[in-house]
Amino acid sequence: MATKAADLRQKTPDQLKERVVELKKEQFNLRFQRASGQLENTARVRAVRREIATIKTLLGERAKSAS
C-alpha cells in the first residue's frame, strides 16, 4: 500500500533512504515478474514508482531547506 506524504514527512532522512532501497528492490522484482508474465497486480508498478518519486521529492525539499 502506498504511503501518504504526510506520513513520510515524519520520518528521518535515513528512514526515507532505506524505504527507497526497499522500493527499488520491489520495483526490480516487479519488472522481472512482468517480463515473465507472472505479474498479477499491474497497478503496483505505478504505485511503487510514484512512492519513490514522492520520497525523492521530500528528500530534495529537505536538502534545499537545509542549505
Phi and psi restraints in degrees (value plus and minus 20) as a CYANA .aco file:
   2 ALA   PHI     -88.9   -48.9
   2 ALA   PSI     123.8   163.8
   3 THR   PHI    -111.9   -71.9
   3 THR   PSI     122.3   162.3
   4 LYS   PHI     -93.5   -53.5
   4 LYS   PSI     129.0   169.0
   5 ALA   PHI     -82.4   -42.4
   5 ALA   PSI     -54.3   -14.3
   6 ALA   PHI     -83.6   -43.6
   6 ALA   PSI     -57.8   -17.8
   7 ASP   PHI     -88.2   -48.2
   7 ASP   PSI     -58.1   -18.1
   8 LEU   PHI     -89.1   -49.1
   8 LEU   PSI     -51.9   -11.9
   9 ARG   PHI     -85.2   -45.2
   9 ARG   PSI     -43.4    -3.4
  10 GLN   PHI    -101.4   -61.4
  10 GLN   PSI     -31.6     8.4
  11 LYS   PHI    -108.3   -68.3
  11 LYS   PSI     136.6   176.6
  12 THR   PHI     -97.9   -57.9
  12 THR   PSI     140.4   180.4
  13 PRO   PHI     -77.8   -37.8
  13 PRO   PSI     -55.7   -15.7
  14 ASP   PHI     -85.1   -45.1
  14 ASP   PSI     -60.8   -20.8
  15 GLN   PHI     -84.5   -44.5
  15 GLN   PSI     -58.8   -18.8
  16 LEU   PHI     -86.4   -46.4
  16 LEU   PSI     -60.7   -20.7
  17 LYS   PHI     -84.9   -44.9
  17 LYS   PSI     -58.2   -18.2
  18 GLU   PHI     -83.4   -43.4
  18 GLU   PSI     -60.0   -20.0
  19 ARG   PHI     -84.4   -44.4
  19 ARG   PSI     -58.5   -18.5
  20 VAL   PHI     -82.8   -42.8
  20 VAL   PSI     -61.5   -21.5
  21 VAL   PHI     -81.9   -41.9
  21 VAL   PSI     -64.2   -24.2
  22 GLU   PHI     -80.4   -40.4
  22 GLU   PSI     -64.9   -24.9
  23 LEU   PHI     -87.2   -47.2
  23 LEU   PSI     -55.6   -15.6
  24 LYS   PHI     -84.2   -44.2
  24 LYS   PSI     -59.4   -19.4
  25 LYS   PHI     -84.3   -44.3
  25 LYS   PSI     -63.0   -23.0
  26 GLU   PHI     -83.7   -43.7
  26 GLU   PSI     -61.2   -21.2
  27 GLN   PHI     -81.3   -41.3
  27 GLN   PSI     -61.4   -21.4
  28 PHE   PHI     -80.3   -40.3
  28 PHE   PSI     -66.7   -26.7
  29 ASN   PHI     -84.8   -44.8
  29 ASN   PSI     -59.0   -19.0
  30 LEU   PHI     -84.2   -44.2
  30 LEU   PSI     -57.1   -17.1
  31 ARG   PHI     -82.5   -42.5
  31 ARG   PSI     -62.0   -22.0
  32 PHE   PHI     -86.3   -46.3
  32 PHE   PSI     -61.0   -21.0
  33 GLN   PHI     -82.8   -42.8
  33 GLN   PSI     -60.6   -20.6
  34 ARG   PHI     -85.6   -45.6
  34 ARG   PSI     -61.9   -21.9
  35 ALA   PHI     -85.1   -45.1
  35 ALA   PSI     -54.2   -14.2
  36 SER   PHI    -112.0   -72.0
  36 SER   PSI     -19.6    20.4
  37 GLY   PHI      60.2   100.2
  37 GLY   PSI      -2.9    37.1
  38 GLN   PHI    -121.8   -81.8
  38 GLN   PSI     -21.2    18.8
  39 LEU   PHI     -94.5   -54.5
  39 LEU   PSI     101.0   141.0
  40 GLU   PHI    -115.9   -75.9
  40 GLU   PSI     -64.0   -24.0
  41 ASN   PHI    -120.5   -80.5
  41 ASN   PSI      68.6   108.6
  42 THR   PHI     -88.8   -48.8
  42 THR   PSI     -44.1    -4.1
  43 ALA   PHI     -90.3   -50.3
  43 ALA   PSI     -40.7    -0.7
  44 ARG   PHI     -85.3   -45.3
  44 ARG   PSI     -52.0   -12.0
  45 VAL   PHI     -78.7   -38.7
  45 VAL   PSI     -67.5   -27.5
  46 ARG   PHI     -87.7   -47.7
  46 ARG   PSI     -60.6   -20.6
  47 ALA   PHI     -83.5   -43.5
  47 ALA   PSI     -61.3   -21.3
  48 VAL   PHI     -85.4   -45.4
  48 VAL   PSI     -65.1   -25.1
  49 ARG   PHI     -80.2   -40.2
  49 ARG   PSI     -61.7   -21.7
  50 ARG   PHI     -89.8   -49.8
  50 ARG   PSI     -57.5   -17.5
  51 GLU   PHI     -86.6   -46.6
  51 GLU   PSI     -58.5   -18.5
  52 ILE   PHI     -80.7   -40.7
  52 ILE   PSI     -64.1   -24.1
  53 ALA   PHI     -83.3   -43.3
  53 ALA   PSI     -60.0   -20.0
  54 THR   PHI     -83.1   -43.1
  54 THR   PSI     -64.6   -24.6
  55 ILE   PHI     -85.3   -45.3
  55 ILE   PSI     -63.2   -23.2
  56 LYS   PHI     -84.3   -44.3
  56 LYS   PSI     -55.2   -15.2
  57 THR   PHI     -84.4   -44.4
  57 THR   PSI     -65.1   -25.1
  58 LEU   PHI     -82.5   -42.5
  58 LEU   PSI     -61.9   -21.9
  59 LEU   PHI     -83.9   -43.9
  59 LEU   PSI     -58.2   -18.2
  60 GLY   PHI     -85.4   -45.4
  60 GLY   PSI     -60.8   -20.8
  61 GLU   PHI     -82.5   -42.5
  61 GLU   PSI     -62.5   -22.5
  62 ARG   PHI     -86.8   -46.8
  62 ARG   PSI     -59.8   -19.8
  63 ALA   PHI     -85.6   -45.6
  63 ALA   PSI     -58.3   -18.3
  64 LYS   PHI     -89.3   -49.3
  64 LYS   PSI     -60.1   -20.1
  65 SER   PHI     -94.2   -54.2
  65 SER   PSI     -44.4    -4.4
  66 ALA   PHI     -95.9   -55.9
  66 ALA   PSI     -47.2    -7.2
